[in-house]
Amino acid sequence: MGIINGENFIERLDKMENEIWLDGDKVSGKISEHPAFKGILQSKASLYDLQNDPSIIDEMTFILPNKNEPIGLSYLQPKSKADLKRRRKMIQHWAKSTHGMLGRSPDYMNTALMSFASSASILQGRENSFPENIVSLYERAMEQDLSFTHTFITPQINRSQHYFGSTSDPISARVIDTNEKGIVIMGARLLATQGGLTDELIIISSPSLLFSEKEDAFAFSIPSNTKGLKFICRESFVGGDSLFNHPLSSRYEEMDSIVVFDNVIVPWDRVFFYNNIEVAADFLNYGSFQNFAYHQVVTRQIVKTEFILGVAELIVETINVGEYGHIQEKLSEIIIGLETMKALLEKSENDAETDQFGIMRPSIIPLHVASVIFPKIYPRFCEIIQLIGASGMVSLPTQKDFDSDIKSDLERYLQGTSKIAEDRVKIFRLAWDLTMSSFGTRETQYERYFFGDPVRLASGLYRNYKKDKYVEEINRFLNLNN
């Protein structure tokens, strides 16, 4: 079948009837028509439509040997630097159409699955491991253009370094049994972005070799409507249907959920590995997941930064403050961040190397640097918009106000230097939704912790960065004894 379109995506998801809970109620009816989900699903549907656009279909898809149907290019296993850049261009198309706001656009998990399949042989011949199931899922995903979400995070019961808590009833999802049908999972995982809004759920454990028990080490993929699987949503941040009042949350509120496994049976042909701590660590540490996931994310974050720069500059022009030095300095911060991220992404592609599996991996160090930088600069970008907008970010009338008897007052008192009042308010409502609404503040927290604790990311960069040659240079300069 190959690529699907937006209508196919919506119809397939509506038919699944995934178990989703929101504000104490089980969601019923078509998920695509629910107020909390219809905006994000329409946005995702537009991405599937975009990959069918005849003018760019060659930039969005590829053809496998001995196949005729086009396949989404985010599934492409790159064998050259040209392939890497081709992948990046496709990711940019989707990111630009959603302004970089979708952290879980379909290409993220498509990329993850591609990387898992590319490194599947790491599992070959190892206990309780089934690399053929990863490859089979990858092939099925390409053929059906499946959508995925995932969760890596365990419940925050006690984050002390010395906590080894265990209960008779599992809290964190783990393997509690095996039988002729498969493995049995009980417990929960946190923060599945778009949980219940995709065809499938992928779980990959990466437990510590020192502290975890074997039952915590597993990986698999199952349909989102699997018996015993439920998604418990946080409060919705959709402000309303109005694109004027809530230009971002009405389109891009992705929703996050807790994933609960109530004696869920994962069929054997769906299991990647289980009860093997060493394999769980090796699969993510030595596979290509981090290389390709970072590559996709940094590409999206660059597009998002371009969007932020556009919003900031439009505010500057609207209220005519561009002549002030402190404004120029603040906008320069965004420009510096943008160009730094672009340079790191290009360096990752220029320094790419073919791995032991014949896959061209982008260099991890520049991408790792970008992953440490962005959580620091993104909150600052939001602060800059707030500072430039100042009090204009607070007194914001709604669309209904402009349709009422006070319209003439608004037109007189809220006009900008070069904008009529209604357009000025549109700009400032966008800035508010980006940086100050519940949607906007969630975006800030999301980017802060996209790849985990920023301190641990920085520590990992320090540990993995090759520093010996720089120390040796100083030793030679000072004529020190090694």
FITORVEX-455978 format. One record per residue (C-alpha): residue in one letter; x, y, z. Coordinates in steps of 0.02 Angstrom, whole numbers. Each point is the difference from the previous one (the first is absolute). Layout:
// FITORVEX-455978
PT,A,X,Y,Z .
...
***
This chain:
// FITORVEX-455978
PT,M,0,0,0 .
PT,G,137,125,44 .
PT,I,-40,178,52 .
PT,I,-172,46,62 .
PT,N,-89,168,-4 .
PT,G,-82,99,138 .
PT,E,-171,-78,-25 .
PT,N,74,-175,12 .
PT,F,87,47,163 .
PT,I,-157,71,81 .
PT,E,-112,-144,-54 .
PT,R,122,-131,63 .
PT,L,21,85,169 .
PT,D,-188,25,25 .
PT,K,-30,-186,-30 .
PT,M,126,-54,133 .
PT,E,-101,64,148 .
PT,N,154,13,112 .
PT,E,-35,12,187 .
PT,I,35,181,44 .
PT,W,-49,87,162 .
PT,L,-14,189,17 .
PT,D,-58,97,152 .
PT,G,-75,-154,81 .
PT,D,-98,-57,-151 .
PT,K,34,-137,-127 .
PT,V,4,79,-172 .
PT,S,-137,-67,-113 .
PT,G,-48,29,-180 .
PT,K,118,51,-139 .
PT,I,164,58,74 .
PT,S,25,117,-148 .
PT,E,-154,99,52 .
PT,H,44,20,184 .
PT,P,39,182,47 .
PT,A,163,-48,86 .
PT,F,67,-99,-148 .
PT,K,-76,60,-162 .
PT,G,124,143,-24 .
PT,I,156,-107,16 .
PT,L,-74,-139,-106 .
PT,Q,-46,121,-138 .
PT,S,178,68,5 .
PT,K,71,-176,-13 .
PT,A,-121,-41,-141 .
PT,S,68,151,-94 .
PT,L,175,-75,12 .
PT,Y,-58,-160,-82 .
PT,D,-84,103,-135 .
PT,L,161,98,-26 .
PT,Q,99,-158,-39 .
PT,N,-123,-31,-142 .
PT,D,25,174,-74 .
PT,P,54,-32,-181 .
PT,S,116,151,1 .
PT,I,111,-71,140 .
PT,I,-43,-185,5 .
PT,D,177,-43,-57 .
PT,E,66,96,152 .
PT,M,-122,-85,119 .
PT,T,9,-181,-57 .
PT,F,114,-135,-69 .
PT,I,-24,-165,-91 .
PT,L,69,-164,64 .
PT,P,80,-121,-123 .
PT,N,-129,-115,-80 .
PT,K,-142,110,66 .
PT,N,-112,124,-90 .
PT,E,-85,95,140 .
PT,P,82,156,76 .
PT,I,54,-12,182 .
PT,G,20,142,124 .
PT,L,179,61,-8 .
PT,S,19,4,189 .
PT,Y,13,-191,-13 .
PT,L,151,11,-117 .
PT,Q,157,-85,65 .
PT,P,137,120,-57 .
PT,K,150,-77,-86 .
PT,S,85,163,-48 .
PT,K,17,182,55 .
PT,A,-116,45,-142 .
PT,D,-131,-115,78 .
PT,L,21,90,166 .
PT,K,-31,168,-80 .
PT,R,-147,-72,-95 .
PT,R,-75,-58,165 .
PT,R,30,171,75 .
PT,K,-91,87,-142 .
PT,M,-152,-111,26 .
PT,I,0,35,187 .
PT,Q,11,187,-37 .
PT,H,-154,-8,-112 .
PT,W,-106,-74,139 .
PT,A,76,112,134 .
PT,K,-28,159,-100 .
PT,S,-181,-45,-32 .
PT,T,-28,-9,189 .
PT,H,130,133,49 .
PT,G,102,-127,97 .
PT,M,-137,-12,132 .
PT,L,-29,-188,-12 .
PT,G,129,-91,105 .
PT,R,-81,-163,-51 .
PT,S,-34,27,-183 .
PT,P,-5,-172,-82 .
PT,D,178,13,-66 .
PT,Y,72,-5,177 .
PT,M,-57,-177,39 .
PT,N,19,-54,-182 .
PT,T,182,52,19 .
PT,A,15,-92,165 .
PT,L,-71,-160,-76 .
PT,M,116,16,-150 .
PT,S,149,13,119 .
PT,F,-59,-150,102 .
PT,A,-13,-106,-158 .
PT,S,170,62,-60 .
PT,S,80,-59,162 .
PT,A,-106,-155,28 .
PT,S,146,-119,-23 .
PT,I,66,58,170 .
PT,L,-129,-121,69 .
PT,Q,49,-145,-110 .
PT,G,31,-161,97 .
PT,R,-28,80,170 .
PT,E,-112,-69,136 .
PT,N,-184,47,-8 .
PT,S,29,108,-154 .
PT,F,-95,2,-164 .
PT,P,79,117,-127 .
PT,E,-109,-71,-139 .
PT,N,-152,78,86 .
PT,I,75,174,-13 .
PT,V,34,-23,-184 .
PT,S,-175,-69,-27 .
PT,L,-78,151,86 .
PT,Y,107,118,-103 .
PT,E,-57,-82,-161 .
PT,R,-182,2,54 .
PT,A,12,183,52 .
PT,M,68,49,-171 .
PT,E,-132,-100,-91 .
PT,Q,-146,71,102 .
PT,D,74,171,45 .
PT,L,-34,-31,184 .
PT,S,9,133,135 .
PT,F,85,-28,168 .
PT,T,24,73,171 .
PT,H,115,-60,138 .
PT,T,45,24,183 .
PT,F,168,-25,86 .
PT,I,-38,77,170 .
PT,T,-44,-93,161 .
PT,P,-115,74,134 .
PT,Q,81,130,114 .
PT,I,-28,-93,164 .
PT,N,168,39,79 .
PT,R,143,77,-99 .
PT,S,129,-21,139 .
PT,Q,162,-78,-62 .
PT,H,-15,-131,137 .
PT,Y,-181,-52,-28 .
PT,F,-23,-180,-54 .
PT,G,-186,-11,36 .
PT,S,-98,-156,-43 .
PT,T,-182,-46,30 .
PT,S,-102,-158,-22 .
PT,D,-106,92,-129 .
PT,P,114,79,-130 .
PT,I,-5,190,-16 .
PT,S,123,18,-143 .
PT,A,-49,-109,-148 .
PT,R,92,-166,3 .
PT,V,-11,-180,-57 .
PT,I,-100,-99,129 .
PT,D,-23,-162,-96 .
PT,T,27,-92,-163 .
PT,N,-111,-128,-82 .
PT,E,-30,-83,-168 .
PT,K,-77,161,-67 .
PT,G,137,122,50 .
PT,I,63,107,143 .
PT,V,-119,78,127 .
PT,I,26,183,49 .
PT,M,-68,83,157 .
PT,G,28,178,61 .
PT,A,15,173,-75 .
PT,R,112,112,-104 .
PT,L,-6,190,-6 .
PT,L,-7,136,-130 .
PT,A,-57,-83,-159 .
PT,T,-22,153,-109 .
PT,Q,-149,-30,-115 .
PT,G,-37,-160,98 .
PT,G,-155,-81,-73 .
PT,L,10,111,-155 .
PT,T,107,-119,-103 .
PT,D,-16,-174,-75 .
PT,E,132,-78,112 .
PT,L,97,21,161 .
PT,I,186,-42,10 .
PT,I,81,-35,168 .
PT,I,189,-7,14 .
PT,S,79,-24,172 .
PT,S,175,59,37 .
PT,P,25,-48,182 .
PT,S,160,28,97 .
PT,L,113,-152,-1 .
PT,L,37,33,182 .
PT,F,-170,25,77 .
PT,S,-137,-79,-108 .
PT,E,-75,-172,8 .
PT,K,-17,-104,-157 .
PT,E,-190,18,-2 .
PT,D,23,186,-34 .
PT,A,98,-32,-160 .
PT,F,-114,-23,-151 .
PT,A,-50,73,-167 .
PT,F,-151,-26,-111 .
PT,S,-134,81,-108 .
PT,I,-187,-28,15 .
PT,P,-156,78,-77 .
PT,S,-69,144,103 .
PT,N,-166,-92,21 .
PT,T,79,-155,80 .
PT,K,-107,-74,139 .
PT,G,52,64,172 .
PT,L,89,153,-69 .
PT,K,-66,171,49 .
PT,F,60,179,-21 .
PT,I,-37,124,141 .
PT,C,15,178,-64 .
PT,R,51,158,91 .
PT,E,-112,153,-10 .
PT,S,-23,62,-178 .
PT,F,89,162,-47 .
PT,V,-112,34,-149 .
PT,G,-60,176,33 .
PT,G,-143,-12,-125 .
PT,D,-42,-19,-183 .
PT,S,37,180,-47 .
PT,L,158,18,-103 .
PT,F,-3,185,46 .
PT,N,-3,-28,188 .
PT,H,107,-157,8 .
PT,P,101,-11,-161 .
PT,L,117,-136,64 .
PT,S,-93,-103,130 .
PT,S,-150,-20,-115 .
PT,R,114,-84,-127 .
PT,Y,149,-77,91 .
PT,E,-50,-54,176 .
PT,E,77,-174,-3 .
PT,M,-63,-65,169 .
PT,D,106,-104,118 .
PT,S,-59,-155,90 .
PT,I,40,-133,128 .
PT,V,2,-173,-77 .
PT,V,-74,-136,110 .
PT,F,27,-186,-33 .
PT,D,-127,-111,86 .
PT,N,62,-177,-32 .
PT,V,33,43,-182 .
PT,I,54,-149,-104 .
PT,V,133,45,-128 .
PT,P,2,-137,-134 .
PT,W,167,-84,-28 .
PT,D,12,67,-178 .
PT,R,-12,176,73 .
PT,V,140,-18,128 .
PT,F,173,71,-41 .
PT,F,83,-60,160 .
PT,Y,-46,-33,182 .
PT,N,81,-43,168 .
PT,N,174,47,-61 .
PT,I,80,153,81 .
PT,E,160,-6,-102 .
PT,V,-95,-5,-165 .
PT,A,-111,144,55 .
PT,A,153,108,32 .
PT,D,94,-53,-156 .
PT,F,-146,27,-117 .
PT,L,-13,186,36 .
PT,N,183,32,40 .
PT,Y,73,-83,-156 .
PT,G,-144,13,-121 .
PT,S,-32,152,-110 .
PT,F,-156,64,91 .
PT,Q,83,150,81 .
PT,N,87,54,-161 .
PT,F,-158,1,-104 .
PT,A,-122,57,134 .
PT,Y,112,150,40 .
PT,H,17,37,-186 .
PT,Q,-189,7,-21 .
PT,V,-28,101,158 .
PT,V,135,130,-35 .
PT,T,-70,23,-175 .
PT,R,-172,35,75 .
PT,Q,70,114,135 .
PT,I,87,106,-132 .
PT,V,-166,25,-89 .
PT,K,-82,44,166 .
PT,T,137,128,35 .
PT,E,-28,78,-171 .
PT,F,-184,17,46 .
PT,I,44,81,166 .
PT,L,116,124,-86 .
PT,G,-139,44,-122 .
PT,V,-122,32,144 .
PT,A,126,106,95 .
PT,E,46,106,-150 .
PT,L,-183,26,-46 .
PT,I,-34,67,175 .
PT,V,150,117,-17 .
PT,E,-66,67,-165 .
PT,T,-180,13,61 .
PT,I,42,113,148 .
PT,N,153,80,-83 .
PT,V,134,-38,131 .
PT,G,136,-61,-118 .
PT,E,108,154,25 .
PT,Y,39,-42,182 .
PT,G,166,-85,37 .
PT,H,-70,-118,132 .
PT,I,-131,-61,-124 .
PT,Q,133,-32,-132 .
PT,E,103,-94,129 .
PT,K,-147,-110,47 .
PT,L,-42,-43,-181 .
PT,S,184,-37,-29 .
PT,E,-9,-132,137 .
PT,I,-132,-92,-100 .
PT,I,101,18,-160 .
PT,I,157,-68,85 .
PT,G,-97,-148,68 .
PT,L,-76,-35,-171 .
PT,E,165,6,-93 .
PT,T,86,-104,134 .
PT,M,-130,-137,-17 .
PT,K,12,5,-190 .
PT,A,189,-16,7 .
PT,L,-7,-147,120 .
PT,L,-126,-90,-110 .
PT,E,105,23,-155 .
PT,K,157,-56,92 .
PT,S,-90,-158,54 .
PT,E,-34,-39,-183 .
PT,N,172,51,-63 .
PT,D,84,-110,133 .
PT,A,-118,-147,-27 .
PT,E,77,-173,-16 .
PT,T,-61,-171,-55 .
PT,D,-29,-113,150 .
PT,Q,31,-187,16 .
PT,F,-173,-34,-73 .
PT,G,29,100,-159 .
PT,I,-106,148,57 .
PT,M,61,179,-17 .
PT,R,-15,72,176 .
PT,P,6,187,32 .
PT,S,139,44,121 .
PT,I,-68,-7,177 .
PT,I,111,132,83 .
PT,P,-68,154,-92 .
PT,L,-176,-64,27 .
PT,H,35,-33,183 .
PT,V,66,178,17 .
PT,A,-160,65,-80 .
PT,S,-104,-103,121 .
PT,V,90,82,147 .
PT,I,-14,176,-73 .
PT,F,-183,4,-51 .
PT,P,-79,-33,172 .
PT,K,94,155,60 .
PT,I,-35,118,-143 .
PT,Y,-182,-44,-34 .
PT,P,-66,70,167 .
PT,R,106,155,-32 .
PT,F,-79,23,-171 .
PT,C,-172,-5,81 .
PT,E,57,126,130 .
PT,I,65,115,-137 .
PT,I,-171,1,-85 .
PT,Q,-81,39,168 .
PT,L,121,143,32 .
PT,I,-21,76,-172 .
PT,G,-189,-16,7 .
PT,A,-6,68,179 .
PT,S,-174,57,53 .
PT,G,-65,-34,-174 .
PT,M,5,-185,44 .
PT,V,-131,24,136 .
PT,S,-145,108,-64 .
PT,L,-59,-111,-141 .
PT,P,-181,7,-60 .
PT,T,-81,-148,-83 .
PT,Q,-75,-31,-171 .
PT,K,-174,33,72 .
PT,D,56,171,61 .
PT,F,37,50,-179 .
PT,D,-172,-61,-52 .
PT,S,-87,105,134 .
PT,D,-49,181,29 .
PT,I,171,40,73 .
PT,K,89,-34,-164 .
PT,S,25,186,-36 .
PT,D,85,23,170 .
PT,L,117,-145,-35 .
PT,E,40,64,-174 .
PT,R,48,168,71 .
PT,Y,99,-50,154 .
PT,L,84,-163,-50 .
PT,Q,69,40,-171 .
PT,G,185,-23,-34 .
PT,T,125,107,-93 .
PT,S,-32,-92,-162 .
PT,K,-145,-115,46 .
PT,I,-185,23,27 .
PT,A,-60,-47,174 .
PT,E,-69,-170,-48 .
PT,D,164,-53,-81 .
PT,R,101,69,145 .
PT,V,-103,-103,123 .
PT,K,21,-155,-109 .
PT,I,189,20,11 .
PT,F,-1,25,187 .
PT,R,-120,-144,30 .
PT,L,118,-111,-98 .
PT,A,145,59,108 .
PT,W,-104,-32,157 .
PT,D,-51,-175,-57 .
PT,L,181,-38,-41 .
PT,T,74,57,166 .
PT,M,-130,32,135 .
PT,S,-155,-109,-23 .
PT,S,-11,-173,78 .
PT,F,46,-67,-173 .
PT,G,151,115,-11 .
PT,T,67,-40,173 .
PT,R,-20,-185,-35 .
PT,E,104,25,-158 .
PT,T,138,79,105 .
PT,Q,2,-145,124 .
PT,Y,-9,-124,-143 .
PT,E,153,71,-88 .
PT,R,94,11,166 .
PT,Y,-17,-186,30 .
PT,F,-21,-70,-175 .
PT,F,150,-116,17 .
PT,G,-3,-8,190 .
PT,D,86,91,142 .
PT,P,109,139,-75 .
PT,V,133,-28,134 .
PT,R,13,-184,-46 .
PT,L,8,47,-184 .
PT,A,145,118,36 .
PT,S,86,-133,106 .
PT,G,-18,-126,-141 .
PT,L,76,123,-122 .
PT,Y,147,28,117 .
PT,R,29,-186,24 .
PT,N,-11,-43,-185 .
PT,Y,97,146,-71 .
PT,K,179,-46,-46 .
PT,K,109,120,100 .
PT,D,166,-92,6 .
PT,K,82,89,-146 .
PT,Y,-32,170,78 .
PT,V,75,-55,166 .
PT,E,151,-72,-91 .
PT,E,28,167,-86 .
PT,I,8,89,169 .
PT,N,115,-134,68 .
PT,R,119,29,-146 .
PT,F,-10,189,19 .
PT,L,47,-9,185 .
PT,N,120,-145,-24 .
PT,L,-92,-100,132 .
PT,N,33,-181,43 .
PT,N,-151,-106,-45 .
***
